[in-house]
């Protein structure tokens, strides 16, 4: 189990599932909200500027019409002490407009001279700017400077009597955006307050939901920890999600497999102890018998010593097979893979075993349906063939037969050994590859079997990534089939 500091470190590094879910929920809950608020504020600013500009522009157009109607551009003299009543009215309207919008209005004549300035600063000066030039060409320009807090716009003064609508002058207007700025400050304050409330709510919601989502996994971890500590052997069942059901089922299957392996290990140790103890017990009995008969004849001594030697050979055979099986069980067992003609190898094996077959008058045949060249470990392949053919001979009946068949397809080669023996009972078939398992224990001991031959054979086949199976019928015989890939691919 992880300590509290390790859990905190996992959270900081985002290795914790809960931390990742928590972060995702926060991002999903807060980021869109912030973006939406920014968009709303910005949209308001744009719309407010457009609306304010349009309102002012409409009033300026009315004033422009008044200027044209009263021939203001041609007759107005800012330095004259005497002004027409219409001029005074226009000046008053301009002053009222500039005061209303806290701005400034300048009227520029066709020669780019400032005719009237509501600030009384630039009258008589030349005003040439990009906006003014474009306005004389007929373009209305509106610029918003949020940093300095004003909206600048140009309004053409157009004579409606001219056929070509000539621009006779320009009204350059700057108005304050104080109202917009104040409203935006209020919106920003409200948005900030809303964001804080939203963040608190989202963080709380994310913390609760992430805990709920990862809770089943925590329960699985706790159950595994209890099982590891030995507090419980019960299967894990967390059915909150499909994923936790799959994890629970997989773990329970693993637990069942481990229990099977552990039971098999205990049984194996028991069998090894029994198999190794039996020859020792026999030797002990024989030796004690000789000790109890100090005057025993030499023939008896010789007979007993032969029996003792036989038991020693049996003990040695068991130990040799156990060592071979142990080596094959090693996870890093290496194979000496070479390209081998399986038919030639089978011929060598059968030639070696034919003398044993002749003793029981057993016919030993090989049928090679096609030439087979495969990548195998020749030593272990010889072991597989030898064990299967030798068993077929040993457990056969007098005047029987052993038929070995070799065939292949485009992926595997198939090595089949069929005999005419007594067969294997159906209830014994699932166990014949188990270590020390014997169908007929008494008969097996007579012919010197250790009960490890098929277990060794199966391990050698599995090392080649192959399969081995058996079909048997009592009174008819058995057929073992080994299927091994032609090309060894490794782990």
C-alpha positions as CSV (number, residue, x, y, z in Angstrom):
1,X,0.0,0.0,0.0
2,X,1.2,3.5,-0.7
3,X,1.9,6.0,2.0
4,X,0.1,9.3,2.3
5,X,3.2,11.2,0.9
6,X,3.4,8.8,-2.1
7,X,-0.3,9.4,-2.8
8,X,0.2,13.2,-2.6
9,X,3.2,12.9,-4.9
10,X,1.1,10.9,-7.4
11,X,-1.5,13.6,-7.4
12,X,1.1,16.3,-8.0
13,X,2.5,14.3,-10.9
14,X,-1.0,13.6,-12.2
15,X,-0.4,9.8,-12.0
16,X,-3.5,9.4,-9.9
17,X,-6.7,8.7,-11.9
18,X,-8.6,10.7,-9.4
19,X,-6.3,13.7,-9.9
20,X,-6.7,13.5,-13.7
21,X,-10.5,13.2,-13.5
22,X,-10.5,16.1,-11.0
23,X,-8.4,18.3,-13.4
24,X,-10.5,17.4,-16.5
25,X,-13.7,18.2,-14.7
26,X,-12.3,21.6,-13.6
27,X,-11.1,22.4,-17.1
28,X,-14.4,21.4,-18.6
29,X,-16.4,23.4,-16.0
30,X,-14.3,26.5,-15.7
31,X,-12.5,27.1,-19.0
32,X,-15.7,27.3,-21.2
33,X,-17.3,29.5,-18.5
34,X,-14.4,31.9,-18.6
35,X,-14.3,32.0,-22.4
36,X,-18.1,32.6,-22.5
37,X,-17.8,35.5,-20.1
38,X,-14.9,37.0,-22.1
39,X,-16.9,36.6,-25.3
40,X,-20.0,38.2,-23.7
41,X,-18.0,41.2,-22.4
42,X,-16.2,41.7,-25.7
43,X,-19.4,41.3,-27.6
44,X,-21.1,43.9,-25.4
45,X,-18.1,46.3,-25.9
46,X,-18.3,45.9,-29.7
47,X,-22.1,46.3,-29.8
48,X,-22.0,49.3,-27.4
49,X,-19.4,51.1,-29.6
50,X,-21.3,50.4,-32.7
51,X,-24.6,51.6,-31.2
52,X,-23.0,54.7,-29.7
53,X,-21.2,55.4,-33.0
54,X,-24.4,55.0,-35.0
55,X,-26.4,57.3,-32.7
56,X,-23.8,60.0,-32.9
57,X,-23.3,59.5,-36.6
58,X,-27.1,60.1,-37.2
59,X,-27.0,63.3,-35.3
60,X,-23.9,64.4,-37.2
61,X,-25.6,63.7,-40.5
62,X,-28.4,66.0,-39.5
63,X,-25.9,68.7,-38.6
64,X,-24.1,68.1,-41.9
65,X,-27.4,68.8,-43.7
66,X,-27.9,72.0,-41.6
67,X,-24.3,73.1,-42.6
68,X,-25.1,72.6,-46.3
69,X,-28.5,74.3,-46.1
70,X,-27.0,77.4,-44.4
71,X,-23.9,77.5,-46.6
72,X,-21.9,77.3,-43.4
73,X,-18.6,76.3,-45.0
74,X,-18.5,79.3,-47.3
75,X,-19.9,82.0,-45.0
76,X,-18.7,81.2,-41.6
77,X,-15.9,83.3,-40.1
78,X,-14.8,82.3,-36.6
79,X,-13.0,85.7,-36.1
80,X,-16.0,87.9,-37.1
81,X,-17.7,89.5,-34.2
82,X,-20.9,89.4,-36.2
83,X,-22.4,86.0,-36.9
84,X,-25.6,85.0,-38.5
85,X,-28.3,83.6,-36.4
86,X,-28.1,80.3,-38.2
87,X,-24.4,80.1,-37.5
88,X,-25.0,80.7,-33.8
89,X,-27.6,77.9,-33.8
90,X,-25.2,75.5,-35.5
91,X,-22.5,76.4,-33.0
92,X,-24.9,75.8,-30.2
93,X,-25.9,72.4,-31.6
94,X,-22.2,71.4,-32.0
95,X,-21.5,72.6,-28.4
96,X,-24.5,70.7,-27.1
97,X,-23.4,67.5,-29.0
98,X,-19.8,67.7,-27.8
99,X,-21.0,68.3,-24.2
100,X,-23.6,65.6,-24.4
101,X,-21.0,63.0,-25.4
102,X,-18.1,64.6,-23.6
103,X,-16.3,65.0,-26.9
104,X,-15.0,67.3,-29.6
105,X,-16.2,68.2,-33.0
106,X,-14.1,69.9,-35.7
107,X,-15.5,71.1,-39.1
108,X,-12.9,70.9,-41.9
109,X,-13.3,72.7,-45.1
110,X,-12.3,71.6,-48.7
111,X,-8.8,73.0,-48.3
112,X,-8.3,70.9,-45.2
113,X,-8.5,74.0,-42.9
114,X,-10.3,73.7,-39.6
115,X,-13.3,76.0,-39.8
116,X,-14.8,75.3,-36.4
117,X,-13.4,73.5,-33.3
118,X,-15.7,73.1,-30.3
119,X,-12.5,73.2,-28.2
120,X,-11.5,76.5,-29.9
121,X,-7.9,75.2,-30.3
122,X,-7.3,74.2,-33.9
123,X,-9.4,76.7,-35.8
124,X,-7.5,77.9,-38.9
125,X,-5.0,75.0,-38.8
126,X,-4.6,72.5,-41.5
127,X,-5.9,69.0,-40.6
128,X,-4.5,66.3,-42.9
129,X,-4.9,62.8,-41.6
130,X,-5.7,59.4,-43.1
131,X,-9.2,59.5,-41.8
132,X,-9.9,63.0,-43.2
133,X,-8.4,62.2,-46.6
134,X,-10.5,59.0,-46.9
135,X,-13.6,60.9,-45.8
136,X,-13.1,63.4,-48.6
137,X,-13.1,60.4,-50.9
138,X,-16.5,59.3,-49.5
139,X,-15.5,56.8,-46.9
140,X,-16.9,57.0,-43.4
141,X,-14.3,56.0,-40.8
142,X,-14.9,55.0,-37.2
143,X,-12.0,54.1,-34.8
144,X,-12.3,52.9,-31.2
145,X,-9.4,53.5,-28.9
146,X,-10.3,51.6,-25.7
147,X,-6.9,52.3,-24.2
148,X,-7.3,56.1,-24.3
149,X,-11.1,56.0,-23.9
150,X,-12.5,57.6,-27.0
151,X,-14.3,56.9,-30.3
152,X,-13.2,58.9,-33.3
153,X,-15.4,59.1,-36.5
154,X,-15.6,61.2,-39.7
155,X,-18.8,62.4,-41.3
156,X,-18.8,63.8,-44.8
157,X,-20.5,67.1,-45.5
158,X,-22.1,66.4,-48.9
159,X,-24.0,68.9,-51.1
160,X,-27.3,67.3,-52.1
161,X,-27.6,69.8,-55.0
162,X,-24.6,68.5,-56.9
163,X,-25.2,65.7,-59.3
164,X,-22.1,63.8,-58.2
165,X,-22.6,64.4,-54.4
166,X,-19.3,66.2,-53.9
167,X,-17.9,66.1,-50.4
168,X,-17.5,69.8,-49.4
169,X,-16.2,69.2,-45.9
170,X,-15.6,66.8,-43.1
171,X,-16.8,66.6,-39.6
172,X,-14.1,65.0,-37.4
173,X,-15.7,64.0,-34.1
174,X,-14.2,62.4,-31.0
175,X,-16.5,61.2,-28.2
176,X,-15.8,59.7,-24.8
177,X,-16.5,56.0,-24.1
178,X,-16.9,56.7,-20.4
179,X,-20.4,55.2,-20.3
180,X,-19.2,52.0,-22.1
181,X,-16.1,51.8,-19.8
182,X,-18.2,52.2,-16.7
183,X,-20.7,49.5,-17.8
184,X,-17.8,47.2,-18.7
185,X,-16.2,47.6,-15.3
186,X,-19.5,46.7,-13.7
187,X,-19.8,43.7,-16.0
188,X,-16.2,42.6,-15.2
189,X,-16.9,42.9,-11.5
190,X,-20.0,40.8,-11.8
191,X,-18.3,38.3,-14.1
192,X,-15.4,38.0,-11.6
193,X,-17.8,37.4,-8.8
194,X,-19.6,34.8,-10.9
195,X,-16.3,33.2,-11.8
196,X,-15.3,32.8,-8.2
197,X,-18.6,31.3,-7.3
198,X,-18.4,29.0,-10.4
199,X,-14.8,28.0,-9.5
200,X,-15.8,27.1,-6.0
201,X,-18.8,25.1,-7.2
202,X,-16.9,23.3,-10.0
203,X,-14.0,22.4,-7.6
204,X,-16.4,21.1,-5.0
205,X,-18.3,19.2,-7.7
206,X,-15.1,17.8,-9.3
207,X,-13.8,16.7,-5.9
208,X,-17.0,14.8,-5.1
209,X,-17.5,13.3,-8.5
210,X,-13.8,12.2,-9.0
211,X,-14.1,10.5,-5.6
212,X,-17.3,8.8,-6.7
213,X,-15.8,7.7,-10.0
214,X,-12.6,6.3,-8.6
215,X,-14.2,4.8,-5.5
216,X,-14.7,1.4,-7.0
217,X,-11.1,1.2,-8.1
218,X,-10.1,2.1,-4.5
219,X,-12.3,-0.8,-3.3
220,X,-10.6,-3.2,-5.7
221,X,-7.2,-2.0,-4.5
222,X,-8.2,-2.4,-0.8
223,X,-9.6,-5.9,-1.5
224,X,-6.4,-6.9,-3.3
225,X,-4.3,-5.5,-0.4
226,X,-6.4,-7.5,2.1
227,X,-6.0,-10.6,0.0
228,X,-2.2,-10.0,-0.2
229,X,-2.0,-9.5,3.6
230,X,-3.9,-12.8,4.1
231,X,-6.9,-11.3,5.8
232,X,-9.3,-12.7,3.2
233,X,-9.5,-15.4,0.5
234,X,-12.9,-14.4,-0.8
235,X,-13.3,-13.5,-4.5
236,X,-13.4,-9.7,-5.3
237,X,-16.8,-8.4,-6.5
238,X,-17.0,-4.7,-7.5
239,X,-19.9,-4.3,-10.0
240,X,-20.0,-0.5,-10.1
241,X,-18.8,-0.3,-13.7
242,X,-18.2,-2.7,-16.6
243,X,-14.5,-2.0,-16.3
244,X,-14.4,-2.9,-12.6
245,X,-16.4,-6.1,-13.3
246,X,-13.8,-7.1,-15.9
247,X,-10.9,-6.3,-13.5
248,X,-12.6,-8.2,-10.7
249,X,-13.3,-11.2,-12.9
250,X,-9.7,-11.1,-14.3
251,X,-8.3,-10.9,-10.8
252,X,-10.5,-13.7,-9.5
253,X,-9.4,-15.9,-12.4
254,X,-5.8,-15.1,-11.6
255,X,-6.4,-15.9,-8.0
256,X,-8.0,-19.2,-8.9
257,X,-5.0,-19.9,-11.2
258,X,-2.6,-19.1,-8.5
259,X,-4.5,-21.4,-6.1
260,X,-4.4,-24.2,-8.7
261,X,-0.6,-23.6,-9.1
262,X,-0.1,-23.6,-5.4
263,X,-2.1,-26.8,-4.9
264,X,-0.2,-28.4,-7.8
265,X,3.1,-27.3,-6.2
266,X,2.0,-28.9,-2.9
267,X,0.9,-32.1,-4.7
268,X,4.2,-32.1,-6.7
269,X,6.3,-31.8,-3.5
270,X,4.2,-34.6,-2.0
271,X,4.7,-36.8,-5.1
272,X,8.4,-36.1,-5.3
273,X,8.8,-37.0,-1.6
274,X,6.8,-40.2,-2.1
275,X,8.7,-41.2,-5.3
276,X,12.1,-40.5,-3.8
277,X,11.2,-42.1,-0.5
278,X,10.0,-45.4,-2.1
279,X,13.4,-46.5,-3.5
280,X,15.1,-45.4,-0.2
281,X,12.6,-47.4,1.8
282,X,13.3,-50.5,-0.4
283,X,17.0,-50.1,0.0
284,X,16.6,-49.6,3.7
285,X,14.6,-52.8,4.0
286,X,17.1,-54.8,1.9
287,X,20.0,-53.4,3.9
288,X,18.3,-54.2,7.2
289,X,17.6,-57.7,6.0
290,X,21.3,-58.3,5.2
291,X,22.4,-56.8,8.6
292,X,19.9,-59.1,10.4
293,X,21.5,-62.1,8.7
294,X,25.2,-62.0,9.3
295,X,25.6,-65.5,8.0
296,X,23.6,-65.0,4.9
297,X,25.0,-66.8,1.8
298,X,26.8,-65.0,-0.9
299,X,24.0,-65.6,-3.4
300,X,21.5,-63.8,-1.1
301,X,24.0,-60.9,-0.7
302,X,24.3,-60.7,-4.5
303,X,20.6,-60.8,-5.0
304,X,20.0,-58.1,-2.5
305,X,22.8,-55.9,-3.8
306,X,21.3,-56.2,-7.3
307,X,18.0,-55.0,-5.9
308,X,19.6,-52.1,-4.2
309,X,21.5,-51.2,-7.4
310,X,18.2,-51.3,-9.3
311,X,16.6,-49.0,-6.7
312,X,19.5,-46.6,-7.0
313,X,19.1,-46.6,-10.8
314,X,15.4,-45.8,-10.3
315,X,16.3,-43.0,-7.9
316,X,18.8,-41.6,-10.3
317,X,16.3,-41.8,-13.1
318,X,13.7,-39.8,-11.1
319,X,16.3,-37.1,-10.2
320,X,17.5,-36.8,-13.8
321,X,13.9,-36.4,-15.0
322,X,13.2,-33.9,-12.3
323,X,16.2,-31.8,-13.2
324,X,15.3,-31.9,-16.9
325,X,11.7,-30.8,-16.1
326,X,13.0,-28.0,-13.8
327,X,15.2,-26.7,-16.5
328,X,12.3,-26.6,-19.0
329,X,10.1,-24.8,-16.4
330,X,12.6,-21.9,-16.2
331,X,11.1,-18.7,-17.7
332,X,14.3,-17.8,-19.5
333,X,14.9,-21.3,-20.9
334,X,16.9,-20.9,-24.1
335,X,16.5,-23.1,-27.2
336,X,19.3,-23.9,-29.6
337,X,17.2,-23.4,-32.7
338,X,18.6,-24.8,-36.0
339,X,17.0,-25.9,-39.3
340,X,16.4,-29.7,-38.9
341,X,15.1,-32.3,-41.3
342,X,12.3,-33.8,-39.1
343,X,12.0,-36.9,-41.2
344,X,15.7,-37.7,-40.9
345,X,15.5,-37.1,-37.2
346,X,12.5,-39.4,-36.8
347,X,14.4,-42.1,-38.8
348,X,17.3,-41.9,-36.3
349,X,14.9,-42.1,-33.3
350,X,13.0,-45.1,-34.7
351,X,16.3,-46.9,-35.6
352,X,17.5,-46.4,-32.0
353,X,14.2,-47.8,-30.5
354,X,13.6,-50.7,-32.9
355,X,15.7,-53.2,-30.7
356,X,13.3,-52.4,-27.8
357,X,10.3,-52.9,-30.1
358,X,11.6,-56.3,-31.4
359,X,11.8,-57.7,-27.8
360,X,7.9,-57.4,-27.7
361,X,7.5,-58.2,-31.3
362,X,6.1,-54.8,-32.0
363,X,6.1,-53.4,-35.6
364,X,7.5,-49.9,-35.7
365,X,6.7,-47.9,-38.9
366,X,7.3,-44.3,-40.1
367,X,5.1,-42.7,-42.7
368,X,6.5,-39.4,-44.0
369,X,3.8,-37.7,-46.1
370,X,6.1,-34.9,-47.2
371,X,9.6,-33.6,-46.4
372,X,9.6,-31.4,-43.4
373,X,12.3,-28.8,-42.6
374,X,11.6,-26.9,-39.4
375,X,13.4,-24.5,-37.0
376,X,13.6,-26.5,-33.7
377,X,15.9,-27.4,-30.9
378,X,17.2,-30.8,-32.2
379,X,18.0,-32.1,-28.7
380,X,14.5,-31.3,-27.3
381,X,12.8,-32.4,-30.5
382,X,14.6,-35.8,-30.1
383,X,13.4,-35.9,-26.5
384,X,9.8,-35.4,-27.6
385,X,9.9,-38.1,-30.2
386,X,11.8,-40.5,-28.1
387,X,9.4,-40.2,-25.1
388,X,6.3,-40.6,-27.2
389,X,7.6,-43.6,-29.3
390,X,9.2,-45.3,-26.3
391,X,5.9,-44.9,-24.3
392,X,4.0,-46.4,-27.2
393,X,6.3,-49.4,-27.2
394,X,6.4,-49.8,-23.4
395,X,2.6,-49.6,-22.9
396,X,1.8,-51.7,-26.0
397,X,0.7,-55.3,-26.1
398,X,2.7,-58.2,-27.4
399,X,2.8,-58.4,-31.3
400,X,1.3,-54.9,-31.5
401,X,2.2,-52.0,-33.7
402,X,3.4,-48.4,-33.4
403,X,2.7,-46.1,-36.4
404,X,4.6,-42.8,-36.6
405,X,3.3,-40.2,-39.1
406,X,4.9,-37.0,-40.2
407,X,3.0,-34.3,-42.1
408,X,2.9,-30.5,-42.5
409,X,0.9,-27.5,-43.8
410,X,2.1,-24.0,-44.6
411,X,2.5,-23.1,-40.9
412,X,3.1,-26.2,-38.8
413,X,4.3,-29.7,-38.9
414,X,2.4,-32.6,-37.3
415,X,4.1,-35.5,-35.6
416,X,1.7,-38.3,-34.7
417,X,2.4,-41.5,-32.7
418,X,-0.3,-44.2,-32.7
419,X,-0.2,-47.5,-30.9
420,X,-2.3,-50.6,-30.5
421,X,-2.0,-50.8,-26.8
422,X,-4.6,-51.0,-24.1
423,X,-5.5,-47.4,-24.3
424,X,-6.2,-44.8,-21.6
425,X,-9.4,-44.6,-19.6
426,X,-11.4,-41.5,-20.4
427,X,-11.4,-40.2,-16.8
428,X,-7.5,-40.3,-16.9
429,X,-7.1,-38.3,-20.1
430,X,-7.1,-34.8,-18.5
431,X,-4.3,-35.8,-16.1
432,X,-1.8,-37.8,-18.2
433,X,0.5,-34.8,-18.6
434,X,0.6,-34.1,-14.9
435,X,3.8,-34.9,-13.1
436,X,4.0,-38.4,-11.5
437,X,0.6,-39.3,-12.8
438,X,0.2,-42.9,-13.8
439,X,-2.8,-44.7,-15.3
440,X,-1.7,-48.1,-14.1
441,X,0.8,-47.4,-11.2
442,X,1.7,-51.1,-10.6
443,X,2.4,-51.7,-14.3
444,X,4.3,-48.5,-14.6
445,X,6.7,-49.5,-11.8
446,X,7.3,-52.8,-13.5
447,X,8.5,-51.2,-16.7
448,X,10.5,-48.5,-14.8
449,X,8.4,-45.4,-15.5
450,X,8.9,-42.3,-13.3
451,X,5.6,-40.6,-14.2
452,X,7.5,-37.6,-15.6
453,X,8.0,-38.5,-19.3
454,X,4.8,-36.9,-20.6
455,X,5.2,-33.9,-18.4
456,X,8.7,-33.4,-19.8
457,X,7.4,-33.9,-23.4
458,X,4.6,-31.3,-22.9
459,X,7.1,-28.8,-21.5
460,X,9.4,-29.3,-24.5
461,X,6.5,-28.9,-26.9
462,X,5.4,-25.7,-25.2
463,X,8.9,-24.3,-25.4
464,X,8.6,-24.6,-29.2
465,X,5.2,-22.8,-29.1
466,X,3.5,-26.0,-30.1
467,X,0.6,-28.1,-28.8
468,X,0.2,-31.8,-27.8
469,X,-3.0,-33.7,-27.6
470,X,-4.2,-37.3,-27.3
471,X,-7.1,-39.4,-28.5
472,X,-7.5,-42.8,-26.8
473,X,-9.9,-45.7,-26.5
474,X,-9.6,-48.5,-24.0
475,X,-8.7,-51.8,-25.6
476,X,-7.9,-50.1,-28.9
477,X,-4.9,-47.9,-28.4
478,X,-3.8,-44.2,-28.1
479,X,-2.7,-41.6,-30.6
480,X,-0.6,-38.6,-29.6
481,X,-0.5,-35.6,-31.9
482,X,2.2,-32.9,-31.7
483,X,1.8,-29.7,-33.7
484,X,4.8,-27.4,-33.8
485,X,5.4,-24.2,-36.0
486,X,7.8,-24.6,-38.9
487,X,9.4,-21.3,-38.1
488,X,10.2,-20.6,-34.4
489,X,9.1,-17.1,-33.4
490,X,10.3,-17.0,-29.8
491,X,8.5,-15.4,-26.9
